[in-house]
Every structure is written in structure tokens, then in C-alpha cells.
């Protein structure tokens, strides 16, 4: 699933490791989510949304809309 | 399996002594069978002895899956285990029928675990390679 995680992280000048530590996941997880190879569970998506202070749909793009 | 998480480190800490116990158990059981030529209950006990640490390793793997809180790593390892399972089932099915046809010699049942680990390991190598390419 396409998402804005990399952009949001870059805006804050955070490394993948920094974001991983904040989310209490591995750096591999952050990398897999950023590159769209892994879609996080709803609880993890909510943790990501809370961390960036944005709604889930502002971070994870609706596949139906990104297809067009 | 690289330990990226606390559960991974606990897995390594549990895995090493369990494998050491396996080496001791197989050496002792082999020596005892050759030296004592046991029968009855002692033979049963000595024959099953090397399997006990293997069962321990399976429990250690199970504990890791229960304790791993990183959902991506857990999903990835379960996928690799399923590839290992598929490989083991395909290999033993083919071998079994060829054995029955007299084409191949008898394969001891404990090879199933080795084959599963092999398939799992190869799948993890492929995953790591894909991850590095995507990073």
C-alpha cells in the first residue's frame, strides 16, 4: 500500500531507526512499510498516525484512489 | 535468524544451550548404545534421548513466535517457515514413493526436521536478498 511515511519522516529529519524506536518496531519493519512491501496492522497504523498527529488516511493512501 | 528484537535475542539465548544439549545427547546416546548394548526400557530411553533437545528447539521456536512483538518480522518468519514446510512435505512425499518403488534407500523420519529447517533457511535468504534490494 502506498503511503507518505518516508516523506513525513524526512520532514522531521528522522532516520528509519529513530522512527522504529519511537514505534517500538524494528528498522526492517519501517523500511518494509515505507517501500510498500508490508501493510501494517490496524493497531500499528494507529500508532503511526498518533506519532505523526495525522489521521490514518492522510498517511496511508486509499488503493482505489492511487490506482486512478 | 538474526536477532533484531528482544524476542530474537531471547531465542538465541535459548537456542544455543538447547543445541549444545543435542550434541551432548547424541554423543552420549551413540556411545552408550555401542558400549552397553542396552535392551528394553534403557534402549527406548537412549534412542529417544537425542530427540528431546530437538523437541526443545521446536519449543524455543514456538516461544519466539509467541513473544515476537514486531509484526513484520513475525509475518516474514512465518512465511519462511511455511516455505520450509512445503519443501519438507514435497521432498518427503516424493522420497517416500520413490523409496517404496525401490529407487531410493530408506530415509530416517528425523530428516523431516532437517529438511524443514533447510527450506526455512533458504526462504529467509531469499527474503533478506529481496529486502536488501528494496531498501
Backbone of each chain as ProteinMPNN parsed JSONL, in Angstrom:
{"seq_chain_A": "XXXXXXXXXXXXXXXXXXXXXXXXXXXXXXXXXXXXXXXXXXXXXXXXXXXXXXXXXXXXXXXXXXXX", "coords_chain_A": {"N_chain_A": [[0.845, -1.195, 0.0], [0.54, 2.203, -0.897], [2.107, 4.921, 0.771], [2.745, 7.823, 2.917], [4.829, 7.76, 4.609], [7.655, 7.883, 4.427], [8.054, 10.503, 3.503], [6.936, 12.001, 5.603], [8.614, 11.274, 7.648], [11.024, 12.255, 6.675], [10.484, 14.98, 6.655], [10.642, 15.57, 9.318], [13.215, 15.015, 9.807], [14.012, 12.548, 10.71], [15.644, 9.415, 11.195], [15.305, 6.075, 9.818], [15.735, 4.307, 11.866], [15.279, 5.871, 14.109], [12.547, 6.377, 13.88], [11.652, 3.765, 14.018], [12.382, 3.101, 16.654], [10.721, 4.87, 18.031], [8.265, 3.796, 17.423], [8.488, 1.371, 18.491], [9.254, -0.87, 16.957], [11.086, -2.924, 14.582], [13.831, -1.67, 12.519], [13.71, -2.798, 10.063], [11.01, -3.248, 9.754], [9.976, -0.641, 9.479], [11.236, 0.058, 7.112], [10.101, -1.838, 5.361], [7.422, -1.081, 5.42], [7.529, 1.551, 4.497], [8.426, 1.148, 1.861], [6.288, -0.086, 0.805], [6.095, -2.82, 0.906], [5.015, -4.115, 2.979], [1.971, -4.103, 4.661], [0.91, -2.46, 7.472], [-0.624, -3.676, 10.542], [-3.881, -2.729, 11.79], [-3.723, -1.706, 14.51], [-0.944, -0.963, 14.566], [-0.88, 0.869, 12.491], [-2.479, 2.852, 13.595], [-0.805, 3.638, 15.691], [1.271, 4.763, 14.252], [-0.105, 6.86, 13.02], [-0.864, 8.347, 15.289], [1.661, 9.103, 16.217], [2.543, 10.85, 14.234], [0.566, 12.654, 14.388], [-1.627, 12.71, 12.663], [-4.538, 11.736, 10.709], [-5.154, 8.263, 9.876], [-5.802, 7.9, 7.145], [-4.535, 10.005, 5.976], [-1.972, 9.315, 5.879], [-1.703, 6.662, 4.951], [-2.462, 5.753, 1.751], [-5.535, 5.475, 0.032], [-5.965, 2.599, -1.81], [-7.731, 2.427, -3.987], [-7.959, 5.038, -4.843], [-5.334, 5.725, -5.504], [-4.875, 4.137, -7.657], [-6.057, 5.328, -9.808]], "CA_chain_A": [[0.0, 0.0, 0.0], [1.32, 3.443, -0.943], [1.945, 5.742, 1.984], [3.568, 9.034, 2.986], [5.673, 7.596, 5.792], [9.016, 8.346, 4.15], [8.004, 11.972, 3.428], [6.678, 12.523, 6.954], [9.845, 11.036, 8.418], [12.036, 13.176, 6.142], [10.107, 16.335, 7.113], [11.094, 15.715, 10.716], [14.649, 14.723, 9.863], [14.208, 11.317, 11.477], [16.168, 8.241, 10.492], [14.399, 4.913, 9.931], [15.95, 3.72, 13.193], [14.617, 6.75, 15.08], [11.107, 6.109, 13.771], [11.446, 2.393, 14.517], [12.45, 3.16, 18.121], [9.521, 5.567, 18.514], [7.106, 2.905, 17.233], [8.844, 0.094, 19.142], [9.347, -1.946, 15.965], [12.434, -2.993, 14.008], [14.077, -0.786, 11.373], [13.258, -3.561, 8.889], [9.56, -3.029, 9.631], [9.788, 0.708, 8.937], [11.658, 0.012, 5.71], [9.125, -2.621, 4.588], [6.177, -0.294, 5.302], [7.825, 2.703, 3.622], [8.56, 0.734, 0.463], [5.022, -0.687, 0.379], [6.181, -4.279, 0.859], [4.24, -4.668, 4.104], [0.906, -3.239, 5.166], [0.848, -2.669, 8.92], [-1.926, -3.993, 11.134], [-4.599, -1.513, 12.179], [-3.121, -1.103, 15.715], [0.329, -0.296, 14.25], [-1.22, 2.043, 11.669], [-2.954, 3.884, 14.536], [0.367, 4.149, 16.422], [1.974, 5.634, 13.301], [-0.94, 8.058, 12.873], [-0.744, 9.102, 16.554], [3.013, 9.667, 16.301], [2.641, 11.997, 13.324], [-0.567, 13.548, 14.656], [-2.466, 12.807, 11.461], [-5.413, 10.564, 10.564], [-4.566, 7.151, 9.11], [-5.985, 8.049, 5.691], [-3.625, 11.044, 5.474], [-0.646, 8.681, 5.792], [-1.839, 5.503, 4.061], [-3.333, 6.202, 0.668], [-6.56, 4.522, -0.397], [-5.509, 1.973, -3.063], [-8.678, 2.738, -5.067], [-7.681, 6.393, -5.342], [-3.985, 5.79, -6.086], [-4.894, 3.394, -8.93], [-6.554, 6.188, -10.896]], "C_chain_A": [[0.886, 1.253, 0.0], [1.07, 4.264, 0.317], [2.954, 6.887, 1.985], [4.572, 8.961, 4.139], [7.08, 8.168, 5.586], [9.077, 9.881, 4.136], [7.84, 12.577, 4.824], [7.929, 12.386, 7.831], [10.918, 12.045, 7.997], [11.771, 14.609, 6.61], [10.627, 16.605, 8.52], [12.574, 15.417, 10.888], [14.975, 13.474, 10.673], [14.822, 10.23, 10.596], [15.135, 7.121, 10.626], [14.507, 4.307, 11.328], [15.233, 4.538, 14.268], [13.11, 6.478, 15.081], [10.778, 4.718, 14.332], [11.442, 2.383, 16.045], [11.184, 3.793, 18.696], [8.285, 4.663, 18.435], [7.286, 1.56, 17.93], [8.721, -1.083, 18.171], [10.784, -1.959, 15.436], [12.58, -2.01, 12.847], [13.604, -1.468, 10.091], [11.757, -3.348, 8.652], [9.286, -1.677, 8.983], [10.118, 0.706, 7.446], [10.612, -0.713, 4.846], [7.823, -1.839, 4.394], [6.397, 0.862, 4.324], [7.851, 2.317, 2.148], [7.324, -0.009, -0.044], [5.053, -2.201, 0.313], [5.394, -4.927, 1.99], [3.204, -3.645, 4.548], [0.759, -3.493, 6.657], [-0.567, -3.05, 9.373], [-2.596, -2.672, 11.516], [-4.018, -0.896, 13.474], [-1.799, -0.374, 15.421], [0.082, 0.957, 13.401], [-1.713, 3.183, 12.567], [-1.783, 4.481, 15.325], [1.148, 5.117, 15.543], [1.218, 6.959, 13.17], [-0.825, 8.946, 14.113], [0.601, 9.816, 16.626], [3.146, 10.92, 15.421], [1.483, 12.983, 13.505], [-1.46, 13.751, 13.451], [-3.4, 11.596, 11.397], [-4.753, 9.508, 9.668], [-4.639, 7.404, 7.601], [-5.132, 9.166, 5.098], [-2.21, 10.468, 5.304], [-0.674, 7.503, 4.814], [-2.889, 5.827, 3.013], [-4.283, 5.087, 0.241], [-6.147, 3.91, -1.743], [-6.419, 2.293, -4.243], [-8.36, 4.086, -5.698], [-6.323, 6.473, -6.011], [-3.905, 5.047, -7.41], [-5.21, 4.311, -10.096], [-5.482, 7.158, -11.405]], "O_chain_A": [[1.838, 1.361, 0.772], [-0.039, 4.292, 0.852], [3.883, 6.924, 1.178], [5.095, 9.983, 4.584], [7.621, 8.848, 6.458], [10.007, 10.483, 4.672], [8.519, 13.541, 5.178], [8.247, 13.261, 8.637], [11.623, 12.611, 8.833], [12.7, 15.354, 6.922], [11.001, 17.729, 8.857], [13.12, 15.551, 11.983], [16.058, 13.35, 11.245], [14.543, 10.151, 9.4], [14.213, 7.204, 11.437], [13.517, 3.854, 11.902], [14.659, 3.987, 15.207], [12.485, 6.364, 16.135], [9.775, 4.525, 15.019], [10.597, 1.734, 16.661], [10.641, 3.332, 19.7], [7.382, 4.751, 19.267], [6.38, 0.728, 17.961], [8.17, -2.133, 18.501], [11.595, -1.108, 15.8], [11.588, -1.571, 12.264], [13.156, -0.808, 9.153], [11.296, -3.277, 7.512], [8.477, -1.57, 8.062], [9.389, 1.269, 6.63], [10.282, -0.264, 3.748], [7.196, -1.921, 3.338], [5.572, 1.12, 3.447], [7.364, 3.056, 1.293], [7.306, -0.502, -1.172], [4.155, -2.816, -0.261], [5.136, -6.13, 1.971], [3.518, -2.478, 4.778], [0.509, -4.627, 7.068], [-1.556, -2.785, 8.69], [-1.947, -1.627, 11.558], [-3.837, 0.32, 13.532], [-1.556, 0.706, 15.96], [0.752, 1.975, 13.573], [-1.395, 4.347, 12.323], [-1.764, 5.681, 15.597], [1.626, 6.151, 16.008], [1.814, 8.035, 13.206], [-0.702, 10.165, 13.992], [0.682, 10.973, 17.038], [3.772, 11.907, 15.808], [1.437, 14.022, 12.847], [-1.991, 14.841, 13.24], [-3.093, 10.548, 11.965], [-3.913, 9.82, 8.824], [-3.678, 7.159, 6.872], [-5.009, 9.277, 3.878], [-1.36, 11.079, 4.656], [0.206, 7.362, 3.966], [-4.039, 6.132, 3.329], [-3.896, 3.926, 0.109], [-5.994, 4.641, -2.722], [-5.947, 2.418, -5.374], [-8.471, 4.265, -6.911], [-6.16, 7.209, -6.984], [-2.992, 5.281, -8.201], [-4.721, 4.123, -11.211], [-5.743, 7.945, -12.315]]}, "seq_chain_B": "XXXXXXXXXXXXXXXXXXXXXXXXXXXXXXXXXXXXXXXXXXXXXXXXXXXXXXXXXXXXXXXXXXXXXXXXXXXXXXXXXXXXXXXXXXXXXXXXXXXXXXXXXXXXXXXXXXXXXXXXXXXXXXXXXXXXXXX", "coords_chain_B": {"N_chain_B": [[18.859, -17.074, 12.008], [18.679, -13.653, 12.446], [19.049, -11.617, 15.34], [16.994, -9.114, 15.838], [15.336, -8.067, 17.635], [14.085, -7.984, 21.067], [12.81, -10.421, 21.581], [14.022, -11.972, 19.645], [16.634, -12.014, 20.567], [16.271, -13.386, 22.944], [15.505, -15.807, 21.852], [17.914, -16.641, 20.642], [19.503, -16.906, 22.94], [18.215, -19.055, 24.141], [18.318, -20.999, 22.197], [21.021, -21.728, 21.756], [22.062, -23.188, 24.152], [20.252, -25.33, 23.988], [20.869, -26.559, 21.572], [23.465, -27.293, 22.184], [22.921, -29.152, 24.146], [21.764, -31.059, 22.528], [23.96, -31.974, 21.007], [25.529, -33.123, 23.042], [23.702, -35.06, 23.924], [23.385, -36.72, 21.653], [25.968, -37.662, 21.254], [26.429, -38.98, 23.678], [24.328, -40.888, 23.677], [24.961, -42.434, 21.412], [27.458, -43.433, 22.141], [26.759, -44.842, 24.501], [24.993, -46.796, 23.537], [26.663, -48.312, 21.941], [28.502, -49.192, 23.795], [27.089, -50.337, 25.991], [25.141, -51.972, 24.887], [22.237, -51.859, 25.225], [18.939, -53.029, 26.236], [15.324, -53.24, 26.151], [13.686, -50.978, 28.345], [15.816, -49.21, 28.798], [17.041, -49.09, 26.326], [15.003, -47.874, 24.866], [14.917, -45.397, 26.176], [17.509, -44.393, 25.679], [17.477, -44.291, 22.887], [15.56, -42.372, 22.357], [16.603, -40.173, 23.473], [18.315, -38.194, 21.954], [16.267, -36.939, 20.565], [14.904, -35.398, 22.347], [16.205, -32.81, 22.949], [15.795, -31.754, 20.391], [13.04, -31.538, 20.276], [12.913, -29.658, 22.212], [14.125, -27.506, 20.84], [12.146, -27.012, 18.959], [10.174, -26.106, 20.67], [11.442, -23.784, 21.569], [11.48, -22.31, 19.217], [8.742, -22.004, 18.876], [8.163, -20.456, 21.157], [9.481, -18.116, 20.453], [7.872, -17.212, 18.342], [5.557, -16.664, 19.747], [6.43, -14.67, 21.479], [7.473, -12.637, 19.89], [7.055, -9.32, 19.168], [7.213, -7.69, 17.03], [5.41, -7.227, 14.298], [5.918, -7.384, 11.53], [8.389, -8.766, 11.26], [7.614, -11.144, 12.454], [5.581, -12.036, 10.733], [7.082, -12.352, 8.436], [8.904, -14.378, 9.15], [7.152, -16.471, 9.668], [6.134, -16.856, 7.121], [8.452, -17.765, 5.852], [8.815, -20.116, 7.278], [6.582, -21.531, 6.406], [7.248, -21.922, 3.752], [9.402, -23.6, 4.172], [8.013, -25.743, 5.309], [6.397, -26.55, 3.166], [8.418, -27.331, 1.387], [9.566, -29.447, 2.819], [7.387, -31.254, 2.989], [6.913, -31.755, 0.265], [9.365, -32.857, -0.511], [9.623, -35.144, 1.195], [7.34, -36.553, 0.472], [7.796, -37.165, -2.241], [10.186, -38.587, -1.952], [9.338, -40.728, -0.326], [7.551, -42.179, -1.986], [9.313, -42.903, -4.006], [11.066, -44.394, -2.552], [9.431, -46.509, -1.847], [9.139, -47.593, -4.332], [11.544, -48.702, -4.663], [13.615, -47.225, -5.63], [15.057, -45.39, -4.177], [17.048, -45.316, -1.135], [16.116, -46.091, 2.342], [14.897, -43.332, 4.18], [15.573, -41.893, 7.27], [13.036, -40.844, 9.612], [13.622, -38.576, 11.119], [14.837, -36.829, 9.415], [12.973, -35.137, 8.431], [12.695, -32.816, 10.022], [15.176, -31.61, 9.596], [15.007, -31.105, 6.853], [12.879, -29.311, 6.837], [14.011, -27.155, 8.252], [16.03, -26.541, 6.43], [14.598, -25.685, 4.147], [13.272, -23.5, 5.268], [15.475, -21.896, 5.943], [16.572, -21.328, 3.388], [14.445, -19.89, 2.304], [14.469, -17.671, 4.006], [16.906, -16.536, 3.29], [16.333, -15.738, 0.677], [14.345, -13.853, 1.249], [15.859, -11.955, 2.702], [17.589, -11.12, 0.724], [15.783, -9.952, -1.067], [14.82, -7.895, 0.552], [17.124, -6.355, 0.907], [17.541, -5.5, -1.676], [15.298, -3.923, -2.057], [15.619, -1.929, -0.198]], "CA_chain_B": [[17.935, -15.965, 12.28], [19.342, -12.53, 13.111], [18.253, -11.109, 16.456], [16.776, -7.673, 15.731], [14.409, -7.671, 18.693], [14.304, -8.638, 22.374], [12.382, -11.819, 21.425], [15.065, -12.614, 18.839], [17.802, -12.235, 21.449], [15.884, -14.473, 23.863], [15.538, -17.025, 21.035], [19.324, -17.042, 20.508], [19.959, -17.349, 24.263], [17.616, -20.365, 24.438], [18.674, -21.941, 21.129], [22.412, -22.204, 21.894], [22.184, -24.31, 25.099], [19.434, -26.473, 23.549], [21.655, -27.259, 20.55], [24.596, -27.9, 22.898], [22.345, -30.34, 24.785], [21.57, -32.043, 21.448], [25.279, -32.553, 20.685], [25.88, -33.986, 24.187], [22.757, -36.194, 23.944], [23.627, -37.665, 20.54], [27.271, -38.297, 21.505], [26.26, -39.902, 24.796], [23.452, -41.999, 23.284], [25.717, -43.281, 20.478], [28.485, -44.121, 22.942], [26.101, -45.757, 25.445], [24.414, -47.924, 22.794], [27.771, -49.163, 21.483], [29.21, -49.744, 24.949], [26.236, -51.119, 26.905], [24.185, -52.808, 24.131], [21.053, -51.922, 26.104], [17.66, -53.593, 25.739], [14.138, -52.844, 26.917], [13.4, -49.573, 28.658], [17.043, -48.405, 28.644], [17.204, -48.881, 24.868], [13.999, -46.869, 24.475], [15.339, -44.108, 26.738], [18.705, -43.908, 24.972], [17.13, -43.987, 21.492], [14.744, -41.152, 22.252], [17.36, -39.07, 24.112], [18.658, -37.061, 21.064], [15.063, -36.246, 20.074], [14.377, -34.476, 23.368], [16.627, -31.417, 22.678], [15.154, -31.303, 19.133], [11.69, -31.094, 20.692], [13.207, -28.398, 22.919], [14.352, -26.467, 19.814], [10.827, -26.692, 18.386], [9.511, -25.277, 21.689], [12.13, -22.48, 21.552], [10.975, -21.618, 18.013], [7.353, -21.635, 19.192], [8.208, -19.345, 22.117], [9.857, -16.909, 19.714], [6.695, -16.73, 17.606], [4.611, -16.117, 20.732], [6.974, -13.478, 22.144], [7.876, -11.589, 18.942], [6.038, -8.276, 19.083], [7.365, -6.994, 15.741], [4.51, -7.991, 13.435], [6.513, -7.616, 10.209], [9.373, -9.847, 11.387], [6.882, -12.378, 12.752], [4.924, -12.456, 9.49], [8.128, -12.782, 7.499], [9.463, -15.671, 9.573], [6.104, -17.487, 9.487], [6.096, -17.147, 5.684], [9.634, -18.597, 5.557], [8.548, -21.438, 7.86], [5.62, -22.202, 5.533], [8.017, -22.373, 2.584], [10.14, -24.763, 4.68], [7.04, -26.829, 5.484], [6.047, -27.008, 1.813], [9.585, -28.033, 0.85], [9.699, -30.71, 3.553], [6.297, -32.151, 2.595], [7.125, -32.152, -1.134], [10.553, -33.708, -0.557], [9.378, -36.441, 1.84], [6.326, -37.269, -0.329], [8.48, -37.706, -3.426], [11.148, -39.591, -1.484], [8.585, -41.876, 0.182], [7.057, -43.008, -3.093], [10.468, -43.484, -4.715], [11.588, -45.422, -1.644], [8.545, -47.651, -1.994], [9.414, -48.187, -5.644], [12.878, -49.313, -4.632], [14.564, -46.359, -6.346], [15.892, -44.695, -3.183], [17.149, -46.032, 0.141], [15.244, -45.596, 3.412], [15.307, -42.073, 4.821], [15.021, -41.831, 8.632], [11.983, -39.828, 9.765], [14.126, -37.327, 11.703], [15.277, -35.917, 8.355], [11.888, -34.179, 8.172], [13.013, -31.549, 10.697], [16.336, -31.023, 8.895], [14.511, -30.599, 5.567], [12.076, -28.126, 7.127], [14.967, -26.079, 8.57], [16.734, -26.163, 5.198], [13.663, -24.889, 3.344], [13.067, -22.255, 6.016], [16.71, -21.114, 5.802], [16.679, -20.831, 2.005], [13.406, -18.857, 2.154], [14.929, -16.456, 4.703], [17.975, -15.938, 2.469], [15.648, -15.05, -0.437], [13.693, -12.67, 1.844], [16.893, -10.966, 3.03], [18.076, -10.588, -0.554], [14.719, -9.057, -1.576], [14.793, -6.724, 1.439], [18.301, -5.506, 0.625], [17.325, -4.873, -2.989], [14.218, -2.93, -1.946], [15.998, -0.872, 0.759]], "C_chain_B": [[18.662, -14.85, 13.035], [18.442, -11.978, 14.209], [18.145, -9.591, 16.378], [15.952, -7.158, 16.892], [14.741, -8.413, 19.987], [13.923, -10.121, 22.284], [13.425, -12.611, 20.641], [16.295, -12.937, 19.676], [17.5, -13.356, 22.447], [15.928, -15.817, 23.127], [16.976, -17.541, 20.938], [19.847, -17.59, 21.837], [19.407, -18.731, 24.62], [18.108, -21.427, 23.449], [20.047, -22.566, 21.364], [22.536, -23.351, 22.918], [21.384, -25.542, 24.679], [20.188, -27.278, 22.49], [22.869, -27.94, 21.173], [24.127, -29.193, 23.572], [22.128, -31.444, 23.75], [22.879, -32.759, 21.13], [25.687, -33.538, 21.787], [25.008, -35.246, 24.158], [23.083, -37.197, 22.847], [24.961, -38.39, 20.74], [27.127, -39.351, 22.606], [25.441, -41.126, 24.381], [24.192, -42.963, 22.358], [26.741, -44.11, 21.248], [27.849, -45.196, 23.831], [25.549, -46.99, 24.726], [25.51, -48.893, 22.354], [28.413, -49.882, 22.659], [28.346, -50.718, 25.748], [25.337, -52.128, 26.191], [22.878, -52.97, 24.912], [19.853, -52.604, 25.433], [16.524, -53.005, 26.577], [14.018, -51.346, 27.124], [14.628, -48.677, 28.47], [17.304, -48.093, 27.172], [16.235, -47.804, 24.377], [14.463, -45.481, 24.92], [16.523, -43.533, 25.971], [18.385, -43.537, 23.521], [16.405, -42.658, 21.369], [15.515, -39.928, 22.763], [17.716, -37.92, 23.146], [17.444, -36.284, 20.552], [14.572, -35.197, 21.067], [14.876, -33.029, 23.17], [16.042, -30.863, 21.376], [13.742, -30.79, 19.434], [11.825, -29.766, 21.447], [13.402, -27.244, 21.935], [13.018, -26.039, 19.205], [10.051, -25.8, 19.365], [10.11, -23.866, 21.717], [11.647, -21.647, 20.354], [9.538, -21.128, 18.265], [7.287, -20.453, 20.141], [8.546, -18.037, 21.414], [8.636, -16.324, 18.993], [5.67, -16.096, 18.545], [5.114, -14.766, 21.251], [7.322, -12.331, 21.19], [6.755, -10.552, 18.804], [6.116, -7.498, 17.766], [6.586, -7.787, 14.68], [5.093, -8.283, 12.057], [7.495, -8.784, 10.263], [8.689, -11.18, 11.645], [6.207, -12.912, 11.489], [5.94, -13.046, 8.52], [8.647, -14.171, 7.86], [8.424, -16.791, 9.418], [6.004, -17.857, 8.002], [7.259, -18.072, 5.304], [9.438, -20.013, 6.101], [7.572, -22.222, 6.975], [6.295, -22.696, 4.261], [8.793, -23.635, 2.976], [9.225, -25.972, 4.819], [6.662, -27.433, 4.123], [7.171, -27.821, 1.199], [9.713, -29.413, 1.495], [8.626, -31.711, 3.116], [6.485, -32.651, 1.16], [8.272, -33.164, -1.223], [10.251, -35.103, 0.008], [8.311, -37.248, 1.077], [6.989, -37.946, -1.52], [9.434, -38.831, -3.016], [10.421, -40.879, -1.073], [8.107, -42.79, -0.934], [8.211, -43.663, -3.86], [11.113, -44.584, -3.876], [10.758, -46.708, -1.789], [8.768, -48.365, -3.317], [10.795, -48.806, -5.73], [13.946, -48.484, -5.329], [15.552, -45.71, -5.371], [15.964, -45.505, -1.891], [16.219, -45.424, 1.187], [15.794, -44.292, 3.99], [14.708, -42.044, 6.232], [14.069, -40.645, 8.792], [12.52, -38.51, 10.336], [14.685, -36.347, 10.665], [14.223, -34.855, 8.053], [12.213, -32.812, 8.78], [14.173, -30.819, 9.991], [15.88, -30.388, 7.581], [13.688, -29.33, 5.763], [12.996, -26.931, 7.403], [15.682, -25.589, 7.319], [15.848, -25.252, 4.336], [13.413, -23.524, 3.954], [14.284, -21.327, 5.815], [16.85, -20.51, 4.411], [15.67, -19.695, 1.792], [13.839, -17.561, 2.843], [16.049, -15.748, 3.945], [17.35, -15.14, 1.324], [14.997, -13.769, 0.077], [14.72, -11.57, 2.128], [17.416, -10.303, 1.765], [17.065, -9.584, -1.124], [14.664, -7.769, -0.772], [15.938, -5.777, 1.125], [18.136, -4.784, -0.701], [16.322, -3.736, -2.906], [14.632, -1.73, -1.098], [16.625, 0.341, 0.06]], "O_chain_B": [[19.194, -15.07, 14.123], [17.227, -11.881, 14.038], [19.054, -8.867, 16.784], [15.874, -5.95, 17.115], [15.557, -9.335, 20.006], [14.614, -10.977, 22.836], [13.681, -13.778, 20.937], [16.916, -13.988, 19.517], [18.368, -14.173, 22.756], [16.331, -16.832, 23.694], [17.228, -18.731, 21.128], [20.543, -18.605, 21.867], [20.065, -19.495, 25.328], [18.292, -22.59, 23.806], [20.226, -23.772, 21.197], [23.075, -24.402, 22.571], [21.781, -26.67, 24.973], [20.159, -28.508, 22.495], [23.263, -29.028, 20.75], [24.839, -30.198, 23.572], [22.289, -32.625, 24.056], [22.916, -33.982, 21.0], [26.135, -34.648, 21.501], [25.504, -36.358, 24.344], [23.059, -38.404, 23.089], [25.081, -39.578, 20.437], [27.636, -40.465, 22.485], [25.807, -42.259, 24.691], [24.064, -44.179, 22.504], [26.875, -45.316, 21.039], [28.342, -46.321, 23.903], [25.629, -48.101, 25.249], [25.334, -50.111, 22.382], [28.821, -51.038, 22.543], [28.808, -51.79, 26.138], [24.822, -53.047, 26.827], [22.467, -54.088, 25.221], [19.79, -52.723, 24.209], [16.763, -52.351, 27.592], [14.222, -50.554, 26.203], [14.505, -47.53, 28.039], [17.727, -46.992, 26.818], [16.598, -46.939, 23.581], [14.412, -44.519, 24.154], [16.549, -42.345, 25.65], [18.95, -42.584, 22.985], [16.603, -41.913, 20.41], [15.123, -38.789, 22.511], [17.449, -36.765, 23.476], [17.563, -35.125, 20.154], [13.911, -34.23, 20.687], [14.067, -32.102, 23.217], [15.817, -29.658, 21.258], [13.313, -29.757, 18.919], [10.977, -28.88, 21.339], [12.908, -26.139, 22.162], [12.787, -24.854, 18.965], [9.362, -24.866, 18.955], [9.39, -22.88, 21.87], [11.434, -20.44, 20.468], [9.174, -20.005, 17.918], [6.466, -19.553, 19.967], [7.983, -16.988, 21.725], [8.396, -15.117, 19.025], [5.004, -15.124, 18.192], [4.331, -13.835, 21.44], [7.452, -11.185, 21.621], [5.648, -10.876, 18.375], [5.205, -6.742, 17.427], [7.017, -8.847, 14.227], [4.794, -9.323, 11.471], [7.448, -9.683, 9.423], [9.112, -12.216, 11.133], [6.261, -14.11, 11.213], [5.709, -14.073, 7.882], [8.811, -15.031, 6.994], [8.772, -17.922, 9.079], [5.814, -19.024, 7.662], [7.088, -19.027, 4.546], [9.841, -20.989, 5.469], [7.716, -23.433, 6.813], [5.956, -23.762, 3.749], [8.84, -24.608, 2.223], [9.612, -27.092, 4.488], [6.616, -28.652, 3.957], [6.938, -28.856, 0.575], [9.937, -30.413, 0.814], [8.926, -32.885, 2.899], [6.248, -33.824, 0.871], [8.173, -34.182, -1.908], [10.578, -36.115, -0.612], [8.37, -38.477, 1.04], [6.78, -39.131, -1.78], [9.481, -39.885, -3.651], [10.841, -41.979, -1.432], [8.234, -44.012, -0.852], [8.113, -44.807, -4.302], [11.633, -45.567, -4.403], [11.289, -47.817, -1.845], [8.608, -49.582, -3.416], [11.168, -49.368, -6.759], [15.046, -48.97, -5.591], [16.722, -45.509, -5.694], [15.06, -46.283, -1.585], [15.61, -44.379, 0.958], [16.99, -44.165, 4.253], [13.492, -42.155, 6.392], [14.265, -39.588, 8.193], [11.954, -37.448, 10.077], [14.969, -35.191, 10.978], [14.533, -33.805, 7.491], [12.029, -31.779, 8.136], [14.154, -29.601, 9.815], [16.301, -29.285, 7.234], [13.777, -28.392, 4.97], [12.795, -25.841, 6.867], [15.917, -24.392, 7.153], [16.282, -24.202, 3.862], [13.349, -22.517, 3.249], [14.131, -20.134, 5.552], [17.2, -19.339, 4.262], [15.99, -18.673, 1.184], [13.6, -16.473, 2.32], [16.136, -14.52, 3.952], [17.77, -14.021, 1.031], [15.079, -12.724, -0.569], [14.483, -10.399, 1.83], [17.654, -9.095, 1.728], [17.439, -8.512, -1.6], [14.486, -6.685, -1.328], [15.76, -4.559, 1.081], [18.527, -3.627, -0.85], [16.461, -2.717, -3.584], [14.076, -0.642, -1.246], [16.996, 1.311, 0.721]]}, "name": "protein", "num_of_chains": 2, "seq": "XXXXXXXXXXXXXXXXXXXXXXXXXXXXXXXXXXXXXXXXXXXXXXXXXXXXXXXXXXXXXXXXXXXXXXXXXXXXXXXXXXXXXXXXXXXXXXXXXXXXXXXXXXXXXXXXXXXXXXXXXXXXXXXXXXXXXXXXXXXXXXXXXXXXXXXXXXXXXXXXXXXXXXXXXXXXXXXXXXXXXXXXXXXXXXXXXXXXXXXXXXX"}
